[in-house]
Amino acid sequence: MIGSCRKVTLRSLWFLGRQFNKLPETLGAEPMPKRLSLSASRAFRFRQQILSLAACVICAVVLWLPNDALASIGQVTLSIGFSELQSASGAKRPVTKGDAIEEGDTVITSANGHVHLRFVDGGLVSVRPLSIFVIQEFKYSPQNPSVALIRFSLATGEIRSVSGAAAKAAPERFRLNTPIVAIGVRGTDFFTRSNAEQTLATVNYGAIVMTPFDTNCRPDALVGCDGQRARVLSADMTGLALVYRTGTFDPGYQSLPNPLPGQRDKNDSSANPAQDPSKQNAERALAARQVATGPEDLVSPSR
């Protein structure tokens, strides 16, 4: 619809302005009296024309607003290395700080790519190197956060997610899908690493629920993922990760060395920095650029 609005011509805008002839009455102006002096009549018509022109200008501004001004659900607050942003239509562009993000976008990071996202509800996501993160659905109204709907997907790689107002107000309407499990939250700051065979998650704050996909728990649904196969991991379960591997029935708990994934600095278990210069350079660049006072630093790769 926005695309069609962009095709509005000057002639159609002029015609639209004529349709606002009754706007003065709507805005509180009295109808033109039947008998007025010439000067009063001209003044009345001039006022009417001004109001009609103002309405036309407002309409034109709305019609010609860029798509991201109308549909933006957040923005990129940090981009290091090379990453791409793919729209729902399939168009790709390099990610840069300040880019608007929209429903349906996919963030694709390279071996040295690292992207931070801040959503309109205050939620934060850090997309780490060699990851594919999809914003499948994001619907949020500050006036009614309890009916928010958030559905993310991590096809591969690693992310850290900090819940915003939407997930806090309606945790049952938040979902992170990986290729093999659904993850729900309970006011949460958590880390996830996933591929087609395994999903691992740790929790820094709050709790998560992990459930393997089956006939009851489906990727396209929000309900049915709290059955017998669901497992909960909370922040007070120190030193544990929740892991699900294909071929096993339920997710299981796994002890992890300290520090936990998502809280690492030099000793990131996803790769040995000494063996992966690209990741090492990305981490160093991030440490050099970050300012500790920014809220987006909550999802830095060293946390």
N, C-alpha and C positions, 0 to 999 in steps of 0.2 A: 504493500500500500504506500509506503514511504517513497518507493521508486516512482510510482505513478504520480505522486504529488509533486515530484521534482520536475515533471514535464509541464507544469502549469505555465502558460505563456502570459505575457503582459496583457494581451487582449482579454484572456480569461480572468485575470486578476481585476481588470477594469470592470468587467461584467459582474464579478463577485462584489466589488465595491457598491455597485448599483443595488445589489440585493440587500444592502445594509441601510437603505433609506429609512427604514422604520426604527433603526437603532437608537436615535435620540429619545424616542418614547420609552424604549427599554431602559435607557440610562437615566431616565427621570425628567427628560425635557418634555415640555407640554406640546401637544399638536399645534400646528400653525393655525392661528385664528383665521376666520374667513375674511375679515376686513382688517387690513393693516396699512399703515402709511407706507409709501415707497421705501423710505429708509429703514423702517422696522422690518419690512418684508425681505429686503436685501440682507439685513443682519441675521434674520432667522435662517434664510437659505444658506448663508455663509457658515453659520454655526453647524447646520445640518451637514454641509459638505465636509467640514473639518472632522466631524465625528465619523462620517462614512469613510473618509480617507484614513483615519486612525485605525478603524476596524480592518480595512483592507491591508494596511501595513502589518498589523498584528498577524493576520491570517497568512500573509506572504512570508513573514519571518518563520512561523511555525512550519509552513510547507517546505521552506528551503533549509530548515535545520539539517545538519549532517546526521546520518543514521546513528552514529555513536553518541550524539548528544541526546537522542531520544531513547536509545536502547541500551546504553552503557550500564553494566552492573558492577563495575569496578575498574581498577586500573593496575598497570604494572608499576610497582614501586622500586624495583631493582632488576637490572638485567646485566649479567656478566657473561662474557664469551658469546658464542653464537647460538641463538635459539630462533624458532619460527612460531608464528601465530597463524593457525589455519582457521578460517571462518567456516560457518556451517555450509556455505556454498562450495567450499573446497579451495578457495583462493588463499595463498600463503604470502606472508611478508615477514621480514626480520623483526624480532621483538626489540623494542627500545623502551627505556624508562618513560613513563607518562602515557603509554598507549592505553586506550580504552579497551576493555574486554566486554564481550557480549555473550549472551546465552548461545550455546552451540559451538563456541570457540574451542580449539585444541591447542595446547602448548606443547611444543616438541623441542626438547633440549638436546644439544649435541654433547660430545664428550667433555667439553669445557663450558657448557651452558648451565646457567643457574638463574632462575626467575622467581621473583616474589610478586604475589598478587594480593591486593587489598580489595575486598568486596564492599558494597554499599552498606551492608549491615555490620561492618567492622571485622568480619571474618578474614583470616589470613591463611594463605597457602604458599609454601615454599616448594617449588618444583626443582628437583636436583638433577645433576647430569644424567644423560641417556634415559630420559623419561618421556612418556606420552601421557598427558593429563587432559581429560576432556570435561568441559563444563556442559553437561547434558541438559540440565534444567536449573534455572535460578529465578525464583519468583519470591519477591519480598516487598512488603509494604510496612513502613515504620508505624503507620496508624493501626495496623492489624498484623503484628508479627506472628501470631499463633496460627495463621493459615499459610505461612511461608512454605515453600517447597524447594529443596536443594537436592540435586542428584549429580554427583561427580563420578568420574570413571578414571581409574589408573590402569591403563593397558599394560604398561611395563615401567619399571624404574622405581623411584623413591619420591615421596612427598612428606611434608609435615603440615598438618592442618590445625589451626586454632579456631575454635567455634566463635561465630559472631552472634549478633542478637537473634537471628533467625533460628539457628540450631539450639540456642539456649531457651528460646520461647516455645519451640516446637521440635524437640529432639527426635520425636517419632517420625518427623517429615524430612529428616536428613538421611542421605544414603551415599556411601562411597562404594562403588562396585570395582572389584578387580576381576580378572578373567575367571576366578573360581569361587570367590566369596563375596558376601555383602557385609559391610561394616556400618553399624549405627553408632551414635554417640550419645553421651550424657554430660553435656557441658564440658567439652573436652579439648585437650591439647595432645595430639598423638602423632606418631610417626608410622609410616607404612612403606614396606618394600615388597614388590610383587613382580611376578612373571607368569607365564602360562602354567607352571608346575607348582608354584609355592607362593604363599602370601605370609608375610611376617609383620607383626605390629607391636609397638610398645606405646606406653601411655605416660605422659609427663604430668598430666592433671586430668581429673575426672575419670571417666571410664568409657570403654567401647564394648560393643557386642559384635562378635564375628560369627557368621553362619554360612556354611557351604551352600551353593546353589543346588536346588533340587526341584521337584514338582511343586512343592509348597513355597519355597523361597526362590523367586524369579528376579532376574535383573531389572525387569520393567515394572516391578511392583514395589510398594512400600510396606505392605503387610505380609505376614506369613513367614517372617524371618526371625521369629522369637520362639521357635519350637524346641524340641529336645536336643537338636544338634547345635543350638546356639551356645556360645561360651562367652563369658564376661571377663574382661581384664581391666582392673582399676589401678590408679596410680599408687595405691598403698601396697600393691603386690610387687614390692621392690625386687629388681633383678630378674624379672620374668618377662618373656615375650609370648604372645599368642601366635601360634603357627598352624597353618593348614597346608597339607601337601596332597596333590591328586593321588588317588588310590587309597587314602585313609578315610575313615568314616566321619570322625569329628575333629575339629581343631584341638590342638594340645598345647600345654604350657611347656616352655623351654627356658632353662636357665641361661643367662647371658653374662659374659664378662663385663666388668665395669670399665669405662662408661657404656651406657646403652646406646644403640643406634638412634640417631637423631639428636644426640647430646655430645657427639664426638667432635674433636678438633683435628688433631694430627692422626689419630689412630682410628680412622673411619673404617668399619668392618666391610663396607661395600667395596673397598679397594684399598690396596696398600699404596699410599701416595708416592712412596719411593719408586714403585713400579708403574705409576700412572702420572707422568708429568702434567698432563692436561688437567687432571683433577686437582693436582697440587697447586698449579698456577691459578686455577679458579678460586680455590680456597684462600690463597694468599691475596688475590685481588679483592676478594670480598672483605677480608679482614682489614685491608688497607682503606677501603672505601666506606665502610659502615660507620655510622655515628650512633653511639649507644642510647641517645635520647629518642630515637625514632621508634614508633610503635611497631614498624615493620621488622625491626630487629628481633622481635619475639620469635621469628621463624628463620633466624640465621642458621647456616649449616653447622655452626659450632654449638648449636643447642638442640 
